[in-house]
Amino acid sequence: MKLNHPLLNKTIALIAQGVVRGWMSTLDYKAALYDPSIDPASPDCRVRGIYIFWHEYIPLLMYLRGNCDLAMLMSRHRDADILSRLSLHFGFDFVRGSTRRGGDGALREMIHKSRSMHLTITPDGPRGPRRELAAGCIYLASKLQMPIIAMGLGHDRPWRLSTWDRFAVPRPFARARIVASPRIWIPRDLDREGIEYHRKRTERLLERMTLEAEAWAEAGTSKKNQIRTYPTARPLADRGRYDLRDLLSMDERPPVEMQHKRKHAA
């Protein structure tokens, strides 16, 4: 069997989701939101948004905010195949592609998803440079008139992998912190200079939110209006829906589509 065989990738993703859930469940999660209504798990969140955060912290948001009608942009690189399948297990939809080179197809699909879902993008992915924001999220926010929410994420002194993004692996039972901006509205019909202006502003904001979250996690202090944060529960109607055969045979469709198909087949 090839190392990149689809069945092997599906099996790895199925095993990995159990490991990730167990590992991430040991952490202490707290958040400070400038506007609590931006939380996609909140009943007060009535405006679809584009959530951005740095690539090195993917597991944190994936663990906490599955089952929230979020579509995540994933690379077409073969290494991201397992990650995209993993995202399905955590309750995310996804789009394969990039907002950098040759990303027109991915942008079109993200525009389609935005009609009914929030979007989430790691704007320095899939290959960096680290913490350098690509303009794709600015273009989408301007074209769709969807607000950007900058999600600063941080762990207390995580282990760092020797990857381009210095991928963060949290220590068991460590603090994990989230600092999120209010909604940021990007003007419509921007030219290249306008997109670059807002790209730089948004990059600075996201980095400021991230540094604040990292410092908060390391210090272990309290923050005004902090709240304890928990993973979003799977909707009751969906619990127990899948068995092992479902998860091993799952193709790259959103869970809602799979549920619709199974309902009509019953």
N, C-alpha and C positions, 0 to 999 in steps of 0.2 A: 504493500500500500504506500502511495506517495505521501511525503510528509505534509503536503498541502491538500490532501484528499478531503472532499466535503464531509464525508462521514466522520473522519478523524477530527476535523475541526468542530463538528457538532458535538462529538463526545467530549472533547476538551472543554468546550464552552459549558456544557452541562455540569461537568465536574468542577470547573472553575467557579461557577456561580455559587455552589455550596461553600467552597473555600472562602470566596470573597465575602459572602454573607456572614459566615462564622467569624472571620477576622474583623470585619468592619463593625459587627455587633458589639464588640468589646469597647468601642470608643465612647467618649463623653462628648456629645454634640450640643453646641449652643450657637445661637444665631443672633445677630443684631441687624435689624432691617430698618432702613430709613423710612420705608413705607411698607407696613405689614401686608398690604393688599397685593404686593407683587409675588407673594409665595404661591406657586401654582397649585399647592395642596389646600390653600385657603378657600373657603366658600365666598370670600370677599374679592377673590381674583376674577374679575369679569372682563379683563382686557388681555387679549393674546399678546405675548411679547417674545422677544428674541433674547434668550439668556446666554451670556458669554462668560467663559472662565478659561483659565490656562490649562493646556493639555495635560500637564503633570498631575492634575487633581481629578481626572476622570472618575475613578472609583468612588470618590466621596459623593458627588452629585448623583451618580448612577445608583448608589445604595439608598440615598435618602429620598429621591424624588422620582422613582418609577411610578407607573400607573397614574400619571398626571397629564396625559395627553401631550406629551413632549416628543418631538421628532428631532433626533440628533444627527448631525452631519458626520459621516464616517469616511475615511479614506478608501480608495479603491485598491490600495496596496494589499497584497496577500496577508500581511501581518494583521491587518484590521479585520479580516474575515472572522476570526475568533471573537474579536471585540464586538463586532456588529451582532453576532449571534448571542453573545453574552448580554447585550443590551436588551434583546427580546425577552430573555429570562427575567430581567429586572423590570419589565413593563414599559420599555421605550419603543417607539417606532424609530426608523432611521432612514437616511438617504446616503447612498454611497457616492463619493465624489470629493471634490475640493473646490474651495472658493478662490484658489490661486490659478494654477495652470490648467487649461482645458476644462474649466469648471462650469461651462454654460449649461450642460445637461443637469448637473447637480443644482444649480441655481433655479432652473425651471421647475425641478421637482420640489425644491424647498418652497417656492412660490405656491405650488399646488397644495402642499401640505398645510401651508399657513391659513388656508381657508377654514380649517377646523381644528388646528392644533397650535400649541406654542412651538417655537423653534429653539434649539440650543446648538451652539457652535463653540468649538475650541479654536479661537481665531489665530493661534500660532501653529496649529496642526496642518497637515499631518507630519511634516518634516522640519518645522522650524523656519527661521531662527526662533529660539526660545524667547517667549514673552514679547514677540513682535507681532502686532495685530495686523492681519490681512484685511483688505478693504471690503471683502465680500459681505460682512455683516452690516457695514455702513450702507452699501448699495441696496441690500435687502430692506433695511429699515427705512431708507428713503423711498424706495419704490412702493413698498407695501404700506407705508405709514404705520408700521408696528414699532413700539418703543423697544429700546435696548435696555436690558438690566444687567449691570456689571456685577458678577458674583465673585467676591474675594474669598478664597478658600485657604485654609491653613491648618497644619498639624503641629503638634509640639515636637520639635526636633526629630523629624522623620528620617528614616534611612533614605538615601538617594541612590538611584541606579545610575550607571555610567552611560545613559542614553542622551540623545540630543536635548531632551526637555528636562533632564535630571529628575526623572519620574519619582514621585514621592510615595514611599511605602510607610504608612504610619506604624508606630510601635504599638503593640497590644495595650489596651487600657489607657491610651494617651488621650489628650484633649484634641478635639477637632472643632474648628470655629469657622463661622460664615459671616461675612459682612457684605451686605448687598445694597447697591445704590437704588435710588428711586428710578422711576421710568425716565428714559432719556429719549426725547423725540428728535429725529433727524429731519431737517427740511426736505421737501419734495424737489425733484428735478435738479439735483446738484450736478455741476460740471466737475471735471477732474480736480481742479483746485479745491472746490468745495468738499469733495469726497476726501481728499488728502487732509484738509483742515480738520474735519470731524474724525477722521481715522486717528490722527495724532492725539486729539483731545480724549477720545475714547480709550486709546491705549494708555494714556497717562492715568485716567480714572481707574481703569481695571487694575493697573499695577498698584495704585494707591490703596484700593480696596483689598488687594491681595496682601500687601505688606502689613496693613492694619490687622487682617485676620491672622497672619503668621505671628505677629508680635503678641497679639492677644492670646493665642494658643500657647505660646512659650511662657508668657508671664503668668498665666493662670489667675488673672484678676477678674473682677466683675466689671460689666459694662452696662451703662444705662439702657434700660429697655431690653435687656437680653432675654431670650426665651430658650428653653430646652427644646431640642428638635429631635423628632423620631422619624423613622422611615414611613413613607406613605403605605398604608395597608392596601393589599389587593382588593378591588371591589368584591363585595360578598357574592355577587352573581357569578364571578369568575373563579372563585375558590374551588379547588378540586376538579377543575375543568380538564386539565391535562394529565396524562399519565406518561410513563417513561417513553413509550413508543411515539407519542406526540412530540416530545421534546427532541428526540433523536431524528425525527423526520421533518422537523419544522423548516420550511423554506423561508426566503427573505421577504415575507409579507408581514404587515403589522398584525399584532394579536387580534385587533377588532375584526379584521377581515377573516381571520381563521375562525373566530367565534361565530361569525355570520354564516360561514360555509357549513360548520358543524351543526348549527341550529337547523338549517334547512335540510340537511341530510338526515336528521333524526326522524 
